Amino acid sequence: MAFRNLVVSRPVFGALALSGIFATSLMSVSTATAQSHHSTVLCAPPSILHSFSSLGLGSEAFRQALESSGYRTCPGYTEYFGSQHAYEAKESARDSAVQVEKDRAFKDANRGRGGRGADLPRKAPVRAIVQPTGPKIAVSGIGFGERERRDGLFFDGVNTIDLNSTSNTYGGVGIITATWQLGGGSYWILGFNGNGSNNKTKSLTERTDSDSYGVGMFAVYGHGSGFSADFNVSGDWDDATKNVFGVGITDSEKNTFTVGGNLSYRFTPAGSAWWVEPTIGARFKHEDLKTFALEMDTTRVTGGIRIGTETRWGDLTVEPVLTASVFSDVKVSTEPLIIFPNDEGKVWGKGNARLNINNNSGGTFWVEAEGRGTDGARAFGGKAGLRKSF
């Protein structure tokens, strides 16, 4: 296991602006490091918590006794990794729906060009005859379920913690979007989403059951020539109940704020029926773990590629889409500084296979399988969605 110790910093996330709309296509993530005035402390493992709980101290005396021994109460690793898993599953479901919206808007931006090239443009200049229209309203619903498994050991300098755990997440996302065709091949999408999920994570020493709810919005600017840029912002609220075997049951709350974006370009190689879409992106996430008086910031970068094509089944259009990507949390920091297992510096690989079925009258159904993994962690799941435009 290659977990790294946390380093105190104050990341500043560069705005991911939409080209043509915000007059720039530059995406950047910058961080400025500030020196902490807090000394490094260790999160008390279950064995230490059990030893101190047997003293029969009140909550304040319990906390002071831990701190005097160089420890503090922190979210258990099942609680932390479980909440991260739930967040990843919800974000993946939302991203899937955003991709479906982008694909529909892209096709509409190219209508009138004639032939198969209307859906699969090459690098020739766009000559779309679409006139400015909109907004076109669409609603989508997505259900998802995932299972994540972690293993390995983490040494905090004093204690060795067994990270073996299993996490299960299920939930749903609802989205409403408005799409404007701007003429000349350009389009603009504005969307709002709400989500809810439940996560259950269990290890040899802990069991956590958490509910999470969130809202967010996203914006996409694209052009029929293939370029697109998207920006998203979201807020999530988590309530968790944790049972540390032999210690007791505790409740905790966490608030999460996220901002991120991506840049993509779609093209079709000469002689191919498959389009190709490379993508790069970045994300900044701030977590406020109120119960533990702890704040955590995570900066992530990602890159990948999508490929897809389409065929007709009677009155239906069927579109297989495959995605391969990598991502990494390049910076994880806490205030106050703690030594805690996390995924800083790890590179994850991720693969998705989705099948869209369009009835060509505003309805789309899709199913998707996903797998991702890194050293000491792997997750598999699926999702299904239904979209209707008006």
N, C-alpha and C positions, 0 to 999 in steps of 0.2 A: 504494500500500500504506500502511495507516495503523497499522503496528505501533507500539506504545508502549514506551518504555524501562521496565525493571523497577524497582520501588520496594521497598525492604526493609520488611517488616511481619511481624507475628505474628498471623495471622488466628485468631480464636476463633469457632468455629462454634456457633451457638445450637442447642440440641436441638430436633428436630422431633417434638413429642410427639403421640401419638395421642389424639384427642378421645374422651372416654367411658372409655377404658382408662387413660390417664395423666392424666385430669382437666383437659386443656387442649387447645385446637385451634390455639394460637398457634404459628406458625413464624417464626423470626427468624434472621438471619445478622448477627453483629456482628464488627467488626474493631478491634483495638487496634494502633496503630502504634508500633514501637520503633525508636529511632535505631541504625543500624549503626555499628560501630567499624572496619569494613573499607572501604578505598578502592575505588572503582569500577574494574574491570578489563575488558578486552575479551577475548572468545573468539577464539582464533587461527583465522583462515580457512585453507582448504587451501593457499593460496599461501604464507602465512607458515609453516605447518607444513612444507611442502616445502623452503623455504629453510633452516630450522633443522635438518631431518633430514639435509640434505646435508653438515652439519658433522661427522657421525659421532660425536656425543656419546652418552654413556650416558644412561639414562632420567632419573636425578636431575639430571645436568648439563643435559639437554635441558629439563627443567621449570624449572630456575633461569634458564637463558638466556631462556626465554619470559617469565618473570615480570619479569626485569630490563628487558625491552623493553615492559612494560605489557600482556602477554598471559597467558593461561592456557589449558590444554587444557579443552575443554568437549565435551559431546555434540554431534556434528555435527548440522546442522539436519535432515538426512535421518533420523538416528537419533531425534531428538526428535519431529519431526512423524510419523514412522512409528509410534512407540510411542503417540502420542496417537490416531492413526487406529485402531490395533488396539484401544485401550481403548474408544473410542467405539463401534466395531462390536460388541464383546462386551457393553457396557452396553445397547445398543439391543436385542440379542437377548434379554437377561435381562428388560428392561422389557416386551418383547412377550409373554413367557410370564407375567409378573406380571399384565398386563392380561387375558389369557385366564382366569387363575385368578379375578380379581376379577369378570369377567363371569359366570362359572359360579356363584360364590357369591352374586352379586346376584340371579340368576334363582332360585336355591334359596330365598333369603330371602323371595321374593315368591310362592312356590307356594301355591296355595289361595285366592288372591284371585279367581281365575276370569277367563275371557276373555283378550283380548290384553293387558289391563292387567297381567296377571301378569308379563309380561316388559317392558312399556313403561309404568311408573308415571307418573302425572301428579302434580301438586302436592297432591293430596288426601292426608289422613293414611293411613299404612300400616295395614292391618288384616290383616296376614299371620297365618295360623294355624299357622305352622311352630313345632313344639315344639323345645326344646333337643336337639340331636343332635351327634354327632361323637366323635372326629375322623374325617373322611373323607379318606383318603390318595389322593394322585395323584402320578404321575411324568410328567415331560416331557423331551423331547429336542429341541434346536434346532440346526440347521446354518445357517451364514451365510457370505456372501462379499461383499466390498466393494472398490471401487476409488476412490482419491482422487487428485486432481490439484491441484497448487499451482503458482502462477507469481508473477512480480513480483520486485522488488528490495528489499533491506533495507540501509540505511546505518547503521553503528554509530558514526559520527563520524570514522572513519578509513578503513574499508574498505567497499566496496559488494559485497554478497553476492547472487548470483543464486539465488533460491529455487525455480526451476523443478524439479519432481520429480514422480514418479508412485509411488503406494503401493498395494499389493495386500494385502488381509488376508482370511484364511479361518479358520474354526474351528468350535467347537461348545460348547454349554452344556447341562448336565444339571441338572434341578431335581426335588426332592421336596418336597411340601407336605402340610400337615394343615389341614383346615378344620373349624371348629366353627360350627354354627348356634346362636345364643344364645337364640333365641326372641324374639318381638315384632318380628322383622324384622332383628335385628342378627346380624352374623357376624364371625368372627375367623380370619385365615389366618396360619400360620407356615411359612416356607419356607427351604430350604437349597439352595445351588447350587454347582457346580464348573464351571470352564471351561478351555479351552485354545485357543490360536490361533497362527498363524504370519503374520508380516508381512515383506514384501520391498519396500524403497523404493530408488529409484534416481534419481540426478541426473547432471549432466554431470561431477561431480568425486567423487561418493561412491556407494557401494552398501552397504546395510545389510540383514542378514537376522536377524530376532529371533524368539524363541519366548517365549510368555507363558502363565502358568498362574495360576489364581486360585480362591478360595473366598469365599463370602459367605452372608449370611442376610438375610431381609426379613420384615416383619410388616405386616399390613393389618387395619385395623378399618373396618367399613362398616355401613351400614344400608339397608334396602330402600327408604327414602324417597329415597335418592340420594347421601347423603354418604359419603365414604370418605377415609381418611388412611393413607398408607403410609410406612414407614421402612426404610432399608436400610443395611447396612454390609458392606464387602468389602475383601479384601487380594489383591494381585496381585504376581507375581514375573516379571521380564523378564531374559532373557539375549540379548545382541545381539552380532553379529559385524559390524564395520564395515571396509570397504575404502576408504580414501581413495586414489584413483588417484595414483600417483607418490610416495606417502608410506609406505603399508604397511597391514597388517591389525591391528586391535585388537579386544579383547573388553571388554564392559562389562556391569554388572549394575545393576538398578534395582528397588526395592521401592515399592509404592504402597498407601496406605491411603485409603479413601473412606467418607464418611458422607453421607447425604442423605435427602430425603423429599418428599412431595407431598400436597396437599390437592385433592380433587375433589368436584364435585356434579353428579349426573346428573338430568336432567328431560326430559320430552317435551312440546313445545309443543302446545297444543290443536289438534286436528284433524290432527296429523302422525303418520305412521308411523315417523318417525325420532326417536331420542333424541339429546340433546345433553349433552356433559360438559366443562365448562371445568375446567382444571387449572392450579395454580401450584406451583412447587417450588424447591428450592435444594440445592446440593451443595458439599461441601468435600473437596478432594483434596490429600493430602500425598505428595510423591514424594521418595525418598531415592536419589539417584544415587551409589551407593557408590564406583564407579570414579573419579568426578570430585570426590569430597568436596563435593558440592553438594546442597542441599535446595531443593525448590520447592513452594510452596503456591498453590493455585488455588481461588477461590470463584466459583461459577456460580449464576445465577438463570435460571429458565425459566418460560414460560407458554404455554398452548396450548388447543386444543379438539378433542374427539373427537365424531364423529357416527356413528351406526350404525342398522341396522334388521335385520329377519330375514324369511325366507320359507321355505316348506316345499317340498322336492323329494322327493316320496314319503315315505320313512321318515327322510329327512335334514332337518336344519335348517341353512340357509345364512345366514350373517351377514356382510355387507360392513361394514367399519369404516374410516373415513377420519380421519386425524389431521393437523392443521396446528399448528406450534408455532414459537416463537422462543426462543433462549437466548443468553447472553452470559457470558464469563468477566470478571466485573467487577473482579476483583483477582487479579493474578499477582505473586508475590514470590519472591525467591531469597535464600539465605544460603550463602556470601557474595554480595554484590551483583554482578551481572554485567549487561552489555548484551547482550541475546540476543533473536532474533526469536521472537515468541509471539503469541497471539490475544487479549491483554488489550484489552477495550473493544470488540471486534468483535461485531456482532450477526449471528448465524446464523439462517437460515430452514430449516425442516425439514418435509418432507411424507411421510406413510406411507399406504399403501393395503393393507389386509389382508382376506383372505377366510377365515372360519372355516367348517368343515363338521363338524357334530355328528351322530353316529349315534344320539343320545338314549338311549344305554345306557352312558355313561361315556367314550366315545372322541371325541376332537376332533383334526382335522387342519387346519393353517392354512398359508397362503403369504402372503408380505408383500413389497412393494417399497418402497424408501426412497430419498429423495434429500435432500441438504442442501447448503447453500452459503453463502458470504460473499465479501467482496472478496478475491480472490486464491486462493480455495480452493473446491472442489466435490467431492462424493462421491456415488456411486450404488451400490446393492447390493440384495441380496435375502436372504430367509431362509425356512426352512420348519420347521414344528414338528409334533410328535405328542404328544398328551397322553392318558393313561388314568387314570381314577379307579377306586377299589376300594371 
